[in-house]
Amino acid sequence: MKRMITTSVEETMDLATRFVRSLPPTSTIVALSGDLGAGKTTFAQGVLRACGATPPYTSPTFTIMKEYVIPGGVFERVIHCDAYRITAQDMLELGWEEMIAAQNTLIVVEWSERIAHIMPQSAIPIACAVVDDTRRAYTMREKL
């Protein structure tokens, strides 16, 4: 695992872009975890931007999930989920099993630790942490 520090929103967006470029063009699940303010949403927004999703990139905290269709993109769609306010059972009722079985789909889940027991083992974990007022740490797989 590799730990990377970012000191601005733009650096976090750039890190997310490098991460997306390292992904295979198949269905992928990204499991973001960490405390409030750790940079999960900023990283997810960087992923959306890197995939070519049309802004605005709003956090799905209250809507639970938001789907972006990406015409001509490496992924045909990106689903951004926020599990902060729900249980694993709620996620299953929202069609989780169908989502993770979909082809050419990138799923980014914030607060993935809240639904850990339904996350596939193939999910890519990214731990986000506050270092101090201006720095965030992202711990992810070595190959980037």
Rosetta constraint file for C-alpha pairs under 8 A:
AtomPair CA 1 CA 139 HARMONIC 6.45 0.50
AtomPair CA 1 CA 140 HARMONIC 5.37 0.50
AtomPair CA 1 CA 141 HARMONIC 4.59 0.50
AtomPair CA 1 CA 142 HARMONIC 4.84 0.50
AtomPair CA 2 CA 139 HARMONIC 5.47 0.50
AtomPair CA 2 CA 140 HARMONIC 5.43 0.50
AtomPair CA 2 CA 141 HARMONIC 5.90 0.50
AtomPair CA 2 CA 142 HARMONIC 5.01 0.50
AtomPair CA 3 CA 137 HARMONIC 6.48 0.50
AtomPair CA 3 CA 138 HARMONIC 5.55 0.50
AtomPair CA 3 CA 139 HARMONIC 4.26 0.50
AtomPair CA 3 CA 140 HARMONIC 6.57 0.50
AtomPair CA 4 CA 137 HARMONIC 5.54 0.50
AtomPair CA 4 CA 138 HARMONIC 5.22 0.50
AtomPair CA 4 CA 139 HARMONIC 6.37 0.50
AtomPair CA 5 CA 135 HARMONIC 6.47 0.50
AtomPair CA 5 CA 136 HARMONIC 5.59 0.50
AtomPair CA 5 CA 137 HARMONIC 4.46 0.50
AtomPair CA 5 CA 138 HARMONIC 6.39 0.50
AtomPair CA 6 CA 11 HARMONIC 5.50 0.50
AtomPair CA 6 CA 12 HARMONIC 5.68 0.50
AtomPair CA 6 CA 135 HARMONIC 5.57 0.50
AtomPair CA 6 CA 136 HARMONIC 5.38 0.50
AtomPair CA 6 CA 137 HARMONIC 6.46 0.50
AtomPair CA 7 CA 11 HARMONIC 6.46 0.50
AtomPair CA 7 CA 12 HARMONIC 7.66 0.50
AtomPair CA 7 CA 134 HARMONIC 5.53 0.50
AtomPair CA 7 CA 135 HARMONIC 4.50 0.50
AtomPair CA 7 CA 136 HARMONIC 6.57 0.50
AtomPair CA 8 CA 12 HARMONIC 6.37 0.50
AtomPair CA 8 CA 134 HARMONIC 6.96 0.50
AtomPair CA 8 CA 135 HARMONIC 7.17 0.50
AtomPair CA 9 CA 13 HARMONIC 6.17 0.50
AtomPair CA 9 CA 42 HARMONIC 6.78 0.50
AtomPair CA 10 CA 14 HARMONIC 6.13 0.50
AtomPair CA 11 CA 15 HARMONIC 6.15 0.50
AtomPair CA 12 CA 16 HARMONIC 6.21 0.50
AtomPair CA 12 CA 42 HARMONIC 6.81 0.50
AtomPair CA 12 CA 43 HARMONIC 5.95 0.50
AtomPair CA 12 CA 46 HARMONIC 7.03 0.50
AtomPair CA 13 CA 17 HARMONIC 6.23 0.50
AtomPair CA 13 CA 42 HARMONIC 7.02 0.50
AtomPair CA 13 CA 43 HARMONIC 6.15 0.50
AtomPair CA 13 CA 45 HARMONIC 7.27 0.50
AtomPair CA 13 CA 46 HARMONIC 4.19 0.50
AtomPair CA 13 CA 47 HARMONIC 7.37 0.50
AtomPair CA 14 CA 18 HARMONIC 6.34 0.50
AtomPair CA 14 CA 46 HARMONIC 7.07 0.50
AtomPair CA 15 CA 19 HARMONIC 6.18 0.50
AtomPair CA 15 CA 43 HARMONIC 7.83 0.50
AtomPair CA 15 CA 46 HARMONIC 7.81 0.50
AtomPair CA 16 CA 20 HARMONIC 6.17 0.50
AtomPair CA 16 CA 43 HARMONIC 5.74 0.50
AtomPair CA 16 CA 44 HARMONIC 7.50 0.50
AtomPair CA 16 CA 46 HARMONIC 5.06 0.50
AtomPair CA 16 CA 47 HARMONIC 5.20 0.50
AtomPair CA 16 CA 50 HARMONIC 7.28 0.50
AtomPair CA 17 CA 21 HARMONIC 6.26 0.50
AtomPair CA 17 CA 46 HARMONIC 6.30 0.50
AtomPair CA 17 CA 47 HARMONIC 6.11 0.50
AtomPair CA 17 CA 49 HARMONIC 7.78 0.50
AtomPair CA 17 CA 50 HARMONIC 5.05 0.50
AtomPair CA 18 CA 22 HARMONIC 6.39 0.50
AtomPair CA 18 CA 144 HARMONIC 6.53 0.50
AtomPair CA 19 CA 23 HARMONIC 6.77 0.50
AtomPair CA 19 CA 47 HARMONIC 7.87 0.50
AtomPair CA 19 CA 144 HARMONIC 5.82 0.50
AtomPair CA 20 CA 47 HARMONIC 6.34 0.50
AtomPair CA 20 CA 50 HARMONIC 6.67 0.50
AtomPair CA 20 CA 51 HARMONIC 7.31 0.50
AtomPair CA 22 CA 143 HARMONIC 7.43 0.50
AtomPair CA 22 CA 144 HARMONIC 5.60 0.50
AtomPair CA 23 CA 28 HARMONIC 7.91 0.50
AtomPair CA 25 CA 74 HARMONIC 5.77 0.50
AtomPair CA 25 CA 75 HARMONIC 6.56 0.50
AtomPair CA 25 CA 104 HARMONIC 6.87 0.50
AtomPair CA 26 CA 75 HARMONIC 7.34 0.50
AtomPair CA 26 CA 103 HARMONIC 6.84 0.50
AtomPair CA 26 CA 104 HARMONIC 5.12 0.50
AtomPair CA 26 CA 105 HARMONIC 7.05 0.50
AtomPair CA 27 CA 75 HARMONIC 7.61 0.50
AtomPair CA 27 CA 100 HARMONIC 7.72 0.50
AtomPair CA 27 CA 102 HARMONIC 7.00 0.50
AtomPair CA 27 CA 103 HARMONIC 5.42 0.50
AtomPair CA 27 CA 104 HARMONIC 4.71 0.50
AtomPair CA 27 CA 105 HARMONIC 4.64 0.50
AtomPair CA 27 CA 106 HARMONIC 5.61 0.50
AtomPair CA 27 CA 107 HARMONIC 7.97 0.50
AtomPair CA 28 CA 104 HARMONIC 7.97 0.50
AtomPair CA 28 CA 105 HARMONIC 6.47 0.50
AtomPair CA 28 CA 106 HARMONIC 4.89 0.50
AtomPair CA 28 CA 107 HARMONIC 6.26 0.50
AtomPair CA 28 CA 122 HARMONIC 7.92 0.50
AtomPair CA 28 CA 123 HARMONIC 6.86 0.50
AtomPair CA 28 CA 124 HARMONIC 7.81 0.50
AtomPair CA 29 CA 100 HARMONIC 7.48 0.50
AtomPair CA 29 CA 106 HARMONIC 5.89 0.50
AtomPair CA 29 CA 107 HARMONIC 4.68 0.50
AtomPair CA 29 CA 108 HARMONIC 5.97 0.50
AtomPair CA 29 CA 109 HARMONIC 7.59 0.50
AtomPair CA 29 CA 122 HARMONIC 7.38 0.50
AtomPair CA 29 CA 123 HARMONIC 4.73 0.50
AtomPair CA 29 CA 124 HARMONIC 6.17 0.50
AtomPair CA 30 CA 106 HARMONIC 7.67 0.50
AtomPair CA 30 CA 107 HARMONIC 6.09 0.50
AtomPair CA 30 CA 108 HARMONIC 4.75 0.50
AtomPair CA 30 CA 109 HARMONIC 6.14 0.50
AtomPair CA 30 CA 123 HARMONIC 5.55 0.50
AtomPair CA 30 CA 124 HARMONIC 4.77 0.50
AtomPair CA 30 CA 125 HARMONIC 6.08 0.50
AtomPair CA 30 CA 126 HARMONIC 7.23 0.50
AtomPair CA 31 CA 108 HARMONIC 6.32 0.50
AtomPair CA 31 CA 109 HARMONIC 5.18 0.50
AtomPair CA 31 CA 110 HARMONIC 6.59 0.50
AtomPair CA 31 CA 111 HARMONIC 7.65 0.50
AtomPair CA 31 CA 112 HARMONIC 5.25 0.50
AtomPair CA 31 CA 113 HARMONIC 7.92 0.50
AtomPair CA 31 CA 123 HARMONIC 6.16 0.50
AtomPair CA 31 CA 124 HARMONIC 5.75 0.50
AtomPair CA 31 CA 125 HARMONIC 4.66 0.50
AtomPair CA 31 CA 126 HARMONIC 6.00 0.50
AtomPair CA 32 CA 40 HARMONIC 6.15 0.50
AtomPair CA 32 CA 108 HARMONIC 7.27 0.50
AtomPair CA 32 CA 109 HARMONIC 5.81 0.50
AtomPair CA 32 CA 110 HARMONIC 4.85 0.50
AtomPair CA 32 CA 111 HARMONIC 6.04 0.50
AtomPair CA 32 CA 112 HARMONIC 5.71 0.50
AtomPair CA 32 CA 113 HARMONIC 7.98 0.50
AtomPair CA 32 CA 125 HARMONIC 6.14 0.50
AtomPair CA 32 CA 126 HARMONIC 4.96 0.50
AtomPair CA 32 CA 127 HARMONIC 5.96 0.50
AtomPair CA 32 CA 128 HARMONIC 6.98 0.50
AtomPair CA 33 CA 40 HARMONIC 7.08 0.50
AtomPair CA 33 CA 110 HARMONIC 6.23 0.50
AtomPair CA 33 CA 111 HARMONIC 4.99 0.50
AtomPair CA 33 CA 112 HARMONIC 5.62 0.50
AtomPair CA 33 CA 113 HARMONIC 6.01 0.50
AtomPair CA 33 CA 125 HARMONIC 7.64 0.50
AtomPair CA 33 CA 126 HARMONIC 6.41 0.50
AtomPair CA 33 CA 127 HARMONIC 4.97 0.50
AtomPair CA 33 CA 128 HARMONIC 5.92 0.50
AtomPair CA 34 CA 38 HARMONIC 5.94 0.50
AtomPair CA 34 CA 40 HARMONIC 7.23 0.50
AtomPair CA 34 CA 111 HARMONIC 6.89 0.50
AtomPair CA 34 CA 127 HARMONIC 5.83 0.50
AtomPair CA 34 CA 128 HARMONIC 4.86 0.50
AtomPair CA 34 CA 129 HARMONIC 5.77 0.50
AtomPair CA 35 CA 128 HARMONIC 7.51 0.50
AtomPair CA 35 CA 129 HARMONIC 6.69 0.50
AtomPair CA 35 CA 130 HARMONIC 7.81 0.50
AtomPair CA 37 CA 130 HARMONIC 7.00 0.50
AtomPair CA 38 CA 128 HARMONIC 5.36 0.50
AtomPair CA 38 CA 129 HARMONIC 4.64 0.50
AtomPair CA 38 CA 130 HARMONIC 4.83 0.50
AtomPair CA 38 CA 136 HARMONIC 6.27 0.50
AtomPair CA 38 CA 137 HARMONIC 7.85 0.50
AtomPair CA 39 CA 43 HARMONIC 6.08 0.50
AtomPair CA 39 CA 128 HARMONIC 6.20 0.50
AtomPair CA 39 CA 129 HARMONIC 7.24 0.50
AtomPair CA 39 CA 130 HARMONIC 7.69 0.50
AtomPair CA 39 CA 136 HARMONIC 6.53 0.50
AtomPair CA 40 CA 44 HARMONIC 6.16 0.50
AtomPair CA 40 CA 110 HARMONIC 6.24 0.50
AtomPair CA 40 CA 128 HARMONIC 6.34 0.50
AtomPair CA 41 CA 45 HARMONIC 6.05 0.50
AtomPair CA 41 CA 59 HARMONIC 6.51 0.50
AtomPair CA 41 CA 110 HARMONIC 7.19 0.50
AtomPair CA 42 CA 46 HARMONIC 6.25 0.50
AtomPair CA 43 CA 47 HARMONIC 6.33 0.50
AtomPair CA 44 CA 48 HARMONIC 6.29 0.50
AtomPair CA 44 CA 80 HARMONIC 7.42 0.50
AtomPair CA 44 CA 108 HARMONIC 6.70 0.50
AtomPair CA 44 CA 110 HARMONIC 7.96 0.50
AtomPair CA 45 CA 49 HARMONIC 6.17 0.50
AtomPair CA 45 CA 57 HARMONIC 5.84 0.50
AtomPair CA 45 CA 58 HARMONIC 7.91 0.50
AtomPair CA 46 CA 50 HARMONIC 6.04 0.50
AtomPair CA 47 CA 51 HARMONIC 6.15 0.50
AtomPair CA 48 CA 52 HARMONIC 6.39 0.50
AtomPair CA 48 CA 53 HARMONIC 5.32 0.50
AtomPair CA 48 CA 57 HARMONIC 7.30 0.50
AtomPair CA 48 CA 78 HARMONIC 7.24 0.50
AtomPair CA 49 CA 53 HARMONIC 5.71 0.50
AtomPair CA 49 CA 54 HARMONIC 7.64 0.50
AtomPair CA 49 CA 55 HARMONIC 7.68 0.50
AtomPair CA 51 CA 70 HARMONIC 7.41 0.50
AtomPair CA 51 CA 73 HARMONIC 6.62 0.50
AtomPair CA 51 CA 74 HARMONIC 7.31 0.50
AtomPair CA 51 CA 75 HARMONIC 7.26 0.50
AtomPair CA 51 CA 78 HARMONIC 7.90 0.50
AtomPair CA 52 CA 70 HARMONIC 6.42 0.50
AtomPair CA 52 CA 73 HARMONIC 6.82 0.50
AtomPair CA 53 CA 68 HARMONIC 5.98 0.50
AtomPair CA 53 CA 69 HARMONIC 7.00 0.50
AtomPair CA 53 CA 70 HARMONIC 5.82 0.50
AtomPair CA 53 CA 78 HARMONIC 7.78 0.50
AtomPair CA 54 CA 68 HARMONIC 7.41 0.50
AtomPair CA 59 CA 82 HARMONIC 7.56 0.50
AtomPair CA 60 CA 64 HARMONIC 4.97 0.50
AtomPair CA 60 CA 65 HARMONIC 5.21 0.50
AtomPair CA 60 CA 66 HARMONIC 6.18 0.50
AtomPair CA 60 CA 80 HARMONIC 7.09 0.50
AtomPair CA 60 CA 81 HARMONIC 6.26 0.50
AtomPair CA 60 CA 82 HARMONIC 5.70 0.50
AtomPair CA 61 CA 65 HARMONIC 7.75 0.50
AtomPair CA 61 CA 81 HARMONIC 7.95 0.50
AtomPair CA 61 CA 82 HARMONIC 5.40 0.50
AtomPair CA 61 CA 83 HARMONIC 7.64 0.50
AtomPair CA 61 CA 84 HARMONIC 6.95 0.50
AtomPair CA 61 CA 85 HARMONIC 7.27 0.50
AtomPair CA 62 CA 85 HARMONIC 7.75 0.50
AtomPair CA 64 CA 81 HARMONIC 5.62 0.50
AtomPair CA 64 CA 82 HARMONIC 5.17 0.50
AtomPair CA 64 CA 83 HARMONIC 6.63 0.50
AtomPair CA 64 CA 85 HARMONIC 7.75 0.50
AtomPair CA 64 CA 86 HARMONIC 7.94 0.50
AtomPair CA 65 CA 79 HARMONIC 6.76 0.50
AtomPair CA 65 CA 80 HARMONIC 5.47 0.50
AtomPair CA 65 CA 81 HARMONIC 4.19 0.50
AtomPair CA 65 CA 82 HARMONIC 6.25 0.50
AtomPair CA 66 CA 79 HARMONIC 5.76 0.50
AtomPair CA 66 CA 80 HARMONIC 5.30 0.50
AtomPair CA 66 CA 81 HARMONIC 6.56 0.50
AtomPair CA 67 CA 77 HARMONIC 6.90 0.50
AtomPair CA 67 CA 78 HARMONIC 5.85 0.50
AtomPair CA 67 CA 79 HARMONIC 4.42 0.50
AtomPair CA 67 CA 80 HARMONIC 6.36 0.50
AtomPair CA 68 CA 77 HARMONIC 5.45 0.50
AtomPair CA 68 CA 78 HARMONIC 5.15 0.50
AtomPair CA 68 CA 79 HARMONIC 6.25 0.50
AtomPair CA 69 CA 76 HARMONIC 6.07 0.50
AtomPair CA 69 CA 77 HARMONIC 4.37 0.50
AtomPair CA 69 CA 78 HARMONIC 6.59 0.50
AtomPair CA 70 CA 75 HARMONIC 6.75 0.50
AtomPair CA 70 CA 76 HARMONIC 5.07 0.50
AtomPair CA 70 CA 77 HARMONIC 5.21 0.50
AtomPair CA 70 CA 78 HARMONIC 7.41 0.50
AtomPair CA 71 CA 76 HARMONIC 6.30 0.50
AtomPair CA 72 CA 76 HARMONIC 7.10 0.50
AtomPair CA 74 CA 104 HARMONIC 7.53 0.50
AtomPair CA 75 CA 104 HARMONIC 4.88 0.50
AtomPair CA 75 CA 105 HARMONIC 5.39 0.50
AtomPair CA 75 CA 106 HARMONIC 6.35 0.50
AtomPair CA 76 CA 104 HARMONIC 5.48 0.50
AtomPair CA 76 CA 105 HARMONIC 5.98 0.50
AtomPair CA 77 CA 104 HARMONIC 7.00 0.50
AtomPair CA 77 CA 105 HARMONIC 5.13 0.50
AtomPair CA 77 CA 106 HARMONIC 6.49 0.50
AtomPair CA 78 CA 105 HARMONIC 5.74 0.50
AtomPair CA 78 CA 106 HARMONIC 4.71 0.50
AtomPair CA 78 CA 107 HARMONIC 5.72 0.50
AtomPair CA 78 CA 108 HARMONIC 7.52 0.50
AtomPair CA 79 CA 105 HARMONIC 7.46 0.50
AtomPair CA 79 CA 106 HARMONIC 6.29 0.50
AtomPair CA 79 CA 107 HARMONIC 4.72 0.50
AtomPair CA 79 CA 108 HARMONIC 6.21 0.50
AtomPair CA 80 CA 107 HARMONIC 5.99 0.50
AtomPair CA 80 CA 108 HARMONIC 4.89 0.50
AtomPair CA 80 CA 109 HARMONIC 6.09 0.50
AtomPair CA 80 CA 110 HARMONIC 7.87 0.50
AtomPair CA 81 CA 107 HARMONIC 7.43 0.50
AtomPair CA 81 CA 108 HARMONIC 6.07 0.50
AtomPair CA 81 CA 109 HARMONIC 4.66 0.50
AtomPair CA 81 CA 110 HARMONIC 6.11 0.50
AtomPair CA 82 CA 109 HARMONIC 5.73 0.50
AtomPair CA 82 CA 110 HARMONIC 4.72 0.50
AtomPair CA 82 CA 111 HARMONIC 6.23 0.50
AtomPair CA 82 CA 112 HARMONIC 7.87 0.50
AtomPair CA 83 CA 87 HARMONIC 7.13 0.50
AtomPair CA 83 CA 91 HARMONIC 7.84 0.50
AtomPair CA 83 CA 109 HARMONIC 6.97 0.50
AtomPair CA 83 CA 110 HARMONIC 6.14 0.50
AtomPair CA 83 CA 111 HARMONIC 5.28 0.50
AtomPair CA 83 CA 112 HARMONIC 6.36 0.50
AtomPair CA 83 CA 114 HARMONIC 6.36 0.50
AtomPair CA 83 CA 115 HARMONIC 7.03 0.50
AtomPair CA 84 CA 110 HARMONIC 7.44 0.50
AtomPair CA 84 CA 111 HARMONIC 5.54 0.50
AtomPair CA 84 CA 114 HARMONIC 6.90 0.50
AtomPair CA 86 CA 90 HARMONIC 5.90 0.50
AtomPair CA 86 CA 91 HARMONIC 7.06 0.50
AtomPair CA 86 CA 114 HARMONIC 7.89 0.50
AtomPair CA 87 CA 91 HARMONIC 6.45 0.50
AtomPair CA 87 CA 114 HARMONIC 6.75 0.50
AtomPair CA 87 CA 115 HARMONIC 6.40 0.50
AtomPair CA 88 CA 92 HARMONIC 6.24 0.50
AtomPair CA 88 CA 114 HARMONIC 7.15 0.50
AtomPair CA 88 CA 115 HARMONIC 4.71 0.50
AtomPair CA 88 CA 116 HARMONIC 7.91 0.50
AtomPair CA 88 CA 117 HARMONIC 7.61 0.50
AtomPair CA 88 CA 118 HARMONIC 6.65 0.50
AtomPair CA 89 CA 93 HARMONIC 6.25 0.50
AtomPair CA 90 CA 94 HARMONIC 6.32 0.50
AtomPair CA 91 CA 95 HARMONIC 6.73 0.50
AtomPair CA 91 CA 96 HARMONIC 5.66 0.50
AtomPair CA 91 CA 115 HARMONIC 7.95 0.50
AtomPair CA 92 CA 96 HARMONIC 4.78 0.50
AtomPair CA 92 CA 97 HARMONIC 6.58 0.50
AtomPair CA 95 CA 99 HARMONIC 6.23 0.50
AtomPair CA 96 CA 100 HARMONIC 6.22 0.50
AtomPair CA 97 CA 101 HARMONIC 6.24 0.50
AtomPair CA 98 CA 102 HARMONIC 6.26 0.50
AtomPair CA 100 CA 107 HARMONIC 7.61 0.50
AtomPair CA 111 CA 115 HARMONIC 7.81 0.50
AtomPair CA 112 CA 116 HARMONIC 5.92 0.50
AtomPair CA 112 CA 119 HARMONIC 7.71 0.50
AtomPair CA 115 CA 119 HARMONIC 6.59 0.50
AtomPair CA 119 CA 123 HARMONIC 6.65 0.50
AtomPair CA 124 CA 140 HARMONIC 7.80 0.50
AtomPair CA 124 CA 141 HARMONIC 7.68 0.50
AtomPair CA 125 CA 140 HARMONIC 6.39 0.50
AtomPair CA 125 CA 141 HARMONIC 7.76 0.50
AtomPair CA 126 CA 138 HARMONIC 6.45 0.50
AtomPair CA 126 CA 139 HARMONIC 5.56 0.50
AtomPair CA 126 CA 140 HARMONIC 4.82 0.50
AtomPair CA 126 CA 141 HARMONIC 7.80 0.50
AtomPair CA 127 CA 137 HARMONIC 7.96 0.50
AtomPair CA 127 CA 138 HARMONIC 5.69 0.50
AtomPair CA 127 CA 139 HARMONIC 5.10 0.50
AtomPair CA 127 CA 140 HARMONIC 6.77 0.50
AtomPair CA 128 CA 136 HARMONIC 7.04 0.50
AtomPair CA 128 CA 137 HARMONIC 5.70 0.50
AtomPair CA 128 CA 138 HARMONIC 4.75 0.50
AtomPair CA 128 CA 139 HARMONIC 6.59 0.50
AtomPair CA 129 CA 136 HARMONIC 5.70 0.50
AtomPair CA 129 CA 137 HARMONIC 5.10 0.50
AtomPair CA 129 CA 138 HARMONIC 6.62 0.50
AtomPair CA 130 CA 135 HARMONIC 6.49 0.50
AtomPair CA 130 CA 136 HARMONIC 4.81 0.50
AtomPair CA 130 CA 137 HARMONIC 6.36 0.50
AtomPair CA 131 CA 135 HARMONIC 5.29 0.50
AtomPair CA 131 CA 136 HARMONIC 5.32 0.50
AtomPair CA 131 CA 137 HARMONIC 6.34 0.50
AtomPair CA 132 CA 136 HARMONIC 7.21 0.50
